[in-house]
Amino acid sequence: MPKRPYDLPPMSALVAFEAAARHVGFKPAARELNVTPAAISHQVKALEADLRCVLFRRHHRGVELTETGAYLLVALQRGFEAMGDAVDQLRQRAHMASVTVRVTTAVSALWLTPKLAQFWKRHGDISVSQIVTDTDHDPSDCDLSIRYGNLKRETGACTVLFHDRIMALGSPEFARAHPVRTPEDLARVPLIHSDTVAAWTRWADWFHALGYDGPVKQSHSVNSYMIALQAARDDMGAVLGWVALTRRHLEAGDLVPLLPDEVDTKEDFYVKLHPHASERAKLVHDWLLSSS
């Protein structure tokens, strides 16, 4: 058989001895450990044989610790106390562990982060870490994922957060410089194309939903929706604006609708709760749903 770590006696024997020594009796130790007094006696005898020393003096009224037994009791209690402290620290660390949320750059900046600011006001003891990525790959260790797509293609616990609409937006200065009245007019002005998440609607799809399939001008192309929004705010062109995501820009007036038309998206923003998610992650999940 392999050698036990540190060549210690069996833990069951040490636990039985510690209880018997602390209570100075086999019967109360047996009650504490939910075993028989004979089992405690057997464990103590096995420990004495292993250590080749007497730990208790036995007499008709009960038992008493020897000097060697008292020495071992103090050493064991220190060891058990250290183990208890380590376990408490690990439990506390697990309790304070971050809830990880996988999210795209745009959803993080425009929707999730402002919401988390409100969440932390109510749940300051829960740390939420964001894994920001614009790829379709989910890190294996995340608790929640916020995605845009078709729920029918998903598996697992997925719930819609919100359904959005898309408008053509531009800065007030751009709107004044490029007055448009129809989709055809808009197709001829500088457009900012964003090549980000594959499922997101493109200009061609948006125009098609409005019944226009003619040529579309392409002036700027970026690989980040946040950069696309900034470029639009800097008067560089029109951008597709998810109304819910860009609400703060619309309310602030740094982006304005160029046409009144809104295109309803076929897909949703939804949250996925991964199977290994903790109770704290479920609390974040439920809070996001209730505040959407």
Backbone hydrogen bonds, N-H to C=O, Kabsch-Sander energy under -0.5 kcal/mol:
donor,donor_aa,acceptor,acceptor_aa,energy
7,D,4,R,-2.4
8,L,5,P,-1.4
13,A,10,P,-0.6
14,L,10,P,-1.7
15,V,11,M,-2.8
16,A,12,S,-2.2
17,F,13,A,-2.5
18,E,14,L,-2.5
19,A,15,V,-2.2
20,A,16,A,-2.3
21,A,17,F,-3.1
22,R,18,E,-2.4
23,H,19,A,-2.2
24,V,20,A,-1.1
25,G,20,A,-1.9
29,A,25,G,-0.9
30,A,26,F,-2.3
31,R,27,K,-2.2
32,E,28,P,-2.1
33,L,29,A,-2.2
34,N,30,A,-0.8
35,V,30,A,-2.2
40,I,36,T,-1.7
41,S,37,P,-2.6
42,H,38,A,-2.4
43,Q,39,A,-2.2
44,V,40,I,-2.5
45,K,41,S,-2.5
46,A,42,H,-2.2
47,L,43,Q,-2.1
48,E,44,V,-2.7
49,A,45,K,-2.3
50,D,46,A,-2.1
51,L,47,L,-2.6
52,R,48,E,-1.6
53,C,48,E,-1.4
57,R,64,E,-3.1
58,R,56,F,-0.6
59,H,62,G,-2.9
62,G,59,H,-1.5
64,E,57,R,-1.6
66,T,55,L,-2.2
70,A,66,T,-2.5
71,Y,67,E,-2.0
72,L,68,T,-2.2
73,L,69,G,-2.4
74,V,70,A,-2.2
75,A,71,Y,-1.9
76,L,72,L,-2.8
77,Q,73,L,-2.8
78,R,74,V,-2.0
79,G,75,A,-2.1
80,F,76,L,-3.3
81,E,77,Q,-2.2
82,A,78,R,-2.2
83,M,79,G,-2.4
84,G,80,F,-2.6
85,D,81,E,-2.4
86,A,82,A,-2.2
87,V,83,M,-2.5
88,D,84,G,-2.5
89,Q,85,D,-2.3
90,L,86,A,-2.2
91,R,87,V,-2.6
92,Q,88,D,-2.6
93,R,89,Q,-2.6
94,A,90,L,-2.5
95,H,91,R,-2.3
96,M,92,Q,-2.1
97,A,93,R,-0.6
97,A,94,A,-0.5
99,V,127,S,-3.0
100,T,98,S,-0.6
101,V,129,S,-2.8
102,R,144,L,-3.1
103,V,131,I,-2.2
108,S,104,T,-2.4
109,A,105,T,-2.6
110,L,106,A,-3.0
111,W,107,V,-1.8
112,L,107,V,-3.3
113,T,108,S,-2.7
115,K,111,W,-1.2
116,L,112,L,-2.8
117,A,113,T,-1.7
118,Q,114,P,-1.0
119,F,115,K,-2.2
120,W,116,L,-2.8
121,K,117,A,-0.7
122,R,118,Q,-0.8
122,R,119,F,-1.1
123,H,119,F,-2.7
126,I,123,H,-1.6
127,S,125,D,-0.6
129,S,99,V,-2.7
129,S,127,S,-0.5
131,I,101,V,-3.2
132,V,130,Q,-0.8
133,T,103,V,-2.2
133,T,131,I,-0.6
142,C,139,P,-1.4
143,D,100,T,-1.8
144,L,100,T,-2.1
145,S,272,K,-1.8
146,I,102,R,-2.8
147,R,145,S,-0.6
147,R,270,Y,-2.8
149,G,268,D,-2.5
151,L,149,G,-0.6
153,R,150,N,-1.6
154,E,151,L,-1.8
157,A,273,L,-0.7
158,C,156,G,-1.1
159,T,271,V,-2.3
161,L,269,F,-3.0
162,F,269,F,-1.7
166,I,263,V,-2.4
167,M,241,G,-2.3
169,L,167,M,-0.6
169,L,239,V,-3.1
170,G,256,V,-1.9
171,S,232,A,-0.7
175,A,171,S,-2.6
176,R,172,P,-2.0
177,A,173,E,-2.1
178,H,174,F,-2.0
186,L,182,T,-1.9
187,A,183,P,-2.2
188,R,184,E,-0.6
188,R,185,D,-1.2
189,V,186,L,-1.5
192,I,238,A,-3.1
193,H,191,L,-0.6
193,H,220,H,-3.6
195,D,193,H,-0.6
195,D,222,V,-3.0
196,T,194,S,-1.1
200,W,197,V,-1.6
206,W,202,R,-2.3
207,F,203,W,-3.0
208,H,204,A,-2.1
209,A,205,D,-2.0
210,L,206,W,-0.9
210,L,207,F,-0.7
211,G,208,H,-1.7
212,Y,207,F,-2.7
213,D,211,G,-0.5
217,K,187,A,-2.4
219,S,191,L,-1.5
219,S,217,K,-0.5
220,H,191,L,-2.0
222,V,193,H,-2.7
228,A,224,S,-2.1
229,L,225,Y,-2.3
230,Q,226,M,-2.1
231,A,227,I,-2.8
232,A,228,A,-2.0
233,R,229,L,-2.4
234,D,230,Q,-1.5
235,D,232,A,-1.7
236,M,231,A,-2.4
238,A,190,P,-2.4
239,V,169,L,-2.7
241,G,167,M,-3.6
241,G,239,V,-0.5
242,W,240,L,-0.6
243,V,165,R,-2.8
243,V,241,G,-0.6
246,T,242,W,-2.8
247,R,244,A,-0.8
250,L,246,T,-2.2
251,E,247,R,-2.9
252,A,248,R,-2.0
253,G,249,H,-1.2
254,D,249,H,-1.1
255,L,249,H,-1.2
256,V,170,G,-3.1
258,L,168,A,-3.0
259,L,168,A,-0.7
263,V,166,I,-2.7
264,D,262,E,-0.6
265,T,164,D,-1.5
268,D,149,G,-2.5
269,F,162,F,-2.2
270,Y,147,R,-2.8
270,Y,268,D,-0.6
271,V,159,T,-2.7
272,K,145,S,-3.1
273,L,157,A,-2.9
274,H,143,D,-2.6
274,H,272,K,-0.7
277,A,274,H,-2.1
282,K,278,S,-2.0
283,L,279,E,-1.7
284,V,280,R,-2.0
285,H,281,A,-2.7
286,D,282,K,-2.7
287,W,283,L,-2.2
288,L,284,V,-2.5
289,L,285,H,-1.8
290,S,286,D,-2.3
291,S,287,W,-1.7
292,S,288,L,-0.6
292,S,289,L,-0.7
